[in-house]
């Protein structure tokens, strides 16, 4: 059975390679970006960690998630770890 897997940062340097590997294994990928960028052969969804209104649509119906976040991304976000 194919699972639905969320990949945040799917359009970035690391995320795009992860998406390619998952697709090659036949997985169903839900790929996020902060803008309107889409990744071929995936379900595209807008997601921004700083915008709580984007969480519900990004995380709905998932089996697994890979949170690919660039080093230092959360450093300047108030209330982050």
NORHU-V46694 format. One record per residue. PHI is phi in whole degrees, 0 to 359 (none if undefined). BURIAL is b if it has 16 or more other C-alpha atoms within 10 Angstrom, else e. Layout:
BEGIN
[[PHI:BURIAL] [PHI:BURIAL]]
END
This chain:
BEGIN
[[none:e] [280:e] [261:e] [266:b] [240:b] [273:b] [234:b] [279:b] [67:b] [295:b] [263:b] [274:e] [300:e] [271:e] [301:b] [294:b] [288:e] [298:b] [300:b] [301:b] [295:e] [294:e] [297:e] [297:e] [273:e] [86:e] [282:b] [267:b] [249:b] [254:b] [255:b] [257:b] [208:b] [283:b] [246:e] [259:e] [297:e] [240:b] [245:b] [305:e] [66:e] [231:b] [272:e] [275:b] [215:b] [282:b] [211:b] [225:b] [302:e] [270:e] [235:e] [301:e] [290:e] [266:e] [292:e] [301:e] [291:e] [289:b] [264:b] [289:e] [73:e] [265:e] [254:e] [213:e] [215:e] [245:e] [263:e] [264:b] [234:e] [298:e] [304:e] [85:e] [303:e] [273:e] [303:e] [252:e] [259:e] [301:e] [86:e] [280:e] [301:e]]
END
